[in-house]
Amino acid sequence: MSLSNEEILEAIGSKTLVEVMELVKAFEEKFGVSAAAPVAMAAGPAAAAAAPAEEQTEFNVVLKSAGEKKVEVIKVVRAITGLGLKEAKDLTEAGGTVKEGASKDDAAKIKKDLEAAGATVEVK
């Protein structure tokens, strides 16, 4: 008598964990294979699915473009970063990360300030 894959899966699903472990061991012995790789593969997606559940706590504020009011944006960048005039000007013109590892509230405030000055900003 041949069992379908669905019937086999249903039978395995009704077993306890200890019984399933014994079944895996029997497969390994009978067929000379190792179930280590499939077990690791099964654990991978579960771990990846758990990661998005954690809320991000640190954010990077990235300046995409200065917009029309470059001087105003330079002033805001200087206030946020404490950079000198030349460094703030270079950052404003080239774009890049204005603040790394900022809290959610700080990142939102920085984004709001930069956008109020006319810049295009992205929070990552």
N, C-alpha and C positions, 0 to 999 in steps of 0.2 A: 504494500500500500504506500502510495506516494503522498506526502503532505505538501500543501501549497505554502508559499512563503508567508502568507497571511496567517495560516494556521500555526506555523512554527513561531512566528512573532507573538501571537496571542498566547501560546503555551509558555514561552519564555517570560512574557509579561506577567503571568500569574505566579511565577516562582519568586522566592525570597532572594535577597541579595546574595546570601551565602550559597544558595543552590545555583545561582547564575555564575558565581565565581568558580564553583566546582565544575560546571558545564564548560566554562572557558578553559579551565585546566585540562579537562578531558579532550577538548578540541586540539589544544596544543600538543598533547601527548600522542593522540591518534594520527594527526596529520603533519606533525613536525613543524608547526608554525608558531609564531609568537603574536600575541594579541596586544603587545605593548604599543605599537604604532597606532592602531585604531582607537585604543583607549585614550592616547594622548591627543589624537585628532578630535575625539568627542569632547574632551575637556577644553580644547581651544575655543570653539564657538561659544561655549557657556561663559568662559572668562571674558571674551570679547563682548558678549551681550551685557554682562554686568558692568563693564566700564562706563557706558553712556549713562548709567543710572546715577553715577557720582556727579555732583554739580561742580562746575569749574569754579575755582576760587581765585585764580590769578589770571589777569588779562593783559594783553599787550595792545597799546594804542598806536596805530600806524597812520601816519599822515600820507594820504594818497596824492593830494595836490593842494597848493596854496590858494588857488582861485584868483579872483580879481584884486583882493586886498592883501597883497603879500606882506606889506609893512605891518598890518594889524596882526597877521598870523605869526610873524617873527616875534612880535612883542609877547604874544600868548605863549609861544614855544619857549622864549627866554624865562618867562614867569614860571612855567611848569618844570623846566629842566634845570634852570640855573646856569645854562650855557652862556658863553660870551656872545657878543653881537655877531661876529663872523661865523661861529659854529652854529648858532641858531639860524642864521641866513642860509648857510650851506644845507642844513637839515631841511629847512623849509623849501628850498629850491629843488633839492634832489628827492625829497620825500624819504620816508623811512619810519622806524620805530621812535616815537616820542617818549613813551613810558613803557617799561617792562615790569611785569609782576604786580600790576596795580590791582587793588580790590575792585569789586564790581561797582561800588559807589564812586570810587575815585575815577575809574575808567569812564563811567557815564558823565561825570562832571567835566573831565578833561575833554571828552568828545563834544560835549555841549559848548564849552568855551571856545574850542577850535572852530566848530561849525558856526558859532555866532560871529567869529572873526572872518568867516568866508571860506574856510578850508573844507576839503573833503577828507573825512576820517573813517577808518575802519577799526573796530575792536575785535581782536581775535582771542 
